[in-house]
């Protein structure tokens, strides 16, 4: 059984330009962004990348490691990221999620 995460990353306008360059130059970055649940027909207007079900292994997946390295290069003030794992208490925050008005909301629906 695989461990699946939901991941959302939001960027400032300036960071979007840097992400576009990484996308064009790094095959692993391109592959992981292409695997997202978004349609990237207009890369100049990216503000968010979303993966609904992804194996997000920061220590062993080369694409994820490259993406996280890219975020380090961008600087935490220029992005916000939240990863939610399968377990209820498995939530990780990266960057500056407050400035992007990002939060986790869990509820019961029926």
C-alpha positions in Angstrom: 0.0 0.0 0.0 1.3 3.5 -0.9 1.2 6.5 1.3 -0.6 9.3 -0.6 -0.5 13.0 0.1 -2.5 16.1 -1.0 -0.2 19.0 -1.7 -0.8 22.7 -2.5 1.8 25.3 -3.3 1.1 29.0 -3.9 3.7 31.5 -5.3 4.2 35.2 -5.5 4.3 36.8 -9.0 8.1 37.0 -8.9 8.5 33.4 -7.7 6.2 32.3 -10.6 8.9 33.5 -13.0 11.6 31.5 -11.2 9.4 28.4 -11.2 8.9 28.8 -15.0 12.7 28.8 -15.5 13.1 25.7 -13.3 10.3 24.1 -15.3 12.0 24.8 -18.6 15.5 23.8 -17.5 15.0 20.8 -15.1 13.4 17.6 -16.3 12.5 16.4 -12.8 10.7 19.7 -12.0 8.9 19.6 -15.3 7.7 16.0 -14.7 6.4 16.6 -11.1 4.6 19.8 -12.2 3.2 18.0 -15.2 1.9 15.3 -12.8 -0.1 17.9 -10.9 -3.9 18.2 -11.1 -3.7 21.6 -12.8 -3.8 22.5 -16.5 -0.6 24.4 -17.4 -1.7 25.8 -20.8 -0.8 29.4 -19.6 2.3 29.1 -17.5 2.7 32.9 -17.2 -0.3 33.0 -14.9 0.5 30.2 -12.4 -0.1 31.1 -8.8 -0.8 27.6 -7.5 0.2 24.0 -8.1 -2.1 21.3 -6.7 -1.7 17.5 -6.4 -4.7 15.6 -5.1 -3.0 12.2 -4.8 0.8 12.0 -4.9 3.5 9.9 -3.3 5.4 12.8 -1.7 8.6 11.2 -0.4 11.1 14.0 0.3 14.0 11.6 1.1 13.8 9.2 -1.7 11.9 10.6 -4.7 14.2 12.6 -7.0 11.4 14.7 -8.4 10.1 15.7 -5.0 13.7 16.4 -3.8 14.3 18.6 -6.9 11.0 20.5 -6.3 11.9 21.1 -2.6 15.3 22.3 -3.6 13.6 24.7 -6.0 11.5 26.0 -3.1 14.7 26.6 -1.1 16.1 28.6 -3.9 12.9 30.7 -4.2 12.9 31.5 -0.5 10.2 30.9 2.0 8.8 34.4 1.8 7.9 33.8 -1.8 5.7 30.7 -1.5 3.4 28.8 0.8 2.9 25.0 0.8 0.8 22.6 2.8 1.1 18.8 2.6 -1.6 16.6 4.1 -0.8 12.9 4.5 -3.1 9.9 5.1 -2.9 10.1 8.9 -5.1 12.7 10.6 -2.2 14.4 12.3 0.2 14.3 9.3 0.2 17.9 8.1 3.3 19.9 7.1 3.6 23.6 6.5 6.4 25.1 4.4 7.2 28.7 3.4 4.9 31.5 4.4 1.4 30.0 4.3 -0.1 32.9 6.3 0.6 35.5 3.6 -1.1 33.2 1.1 -4.2 32.7 3.4 -3.6 28.9 3.3 -4.9 26.7 6.1 -6.2 23.2 6.7 -10.0 22.8 7.2 -11.2 19.3 8.2 -14.9 18.6 8.6 -17.4 15.9 8.5 -19.9 16.0 5.5 -22.9 13.9 4.8 
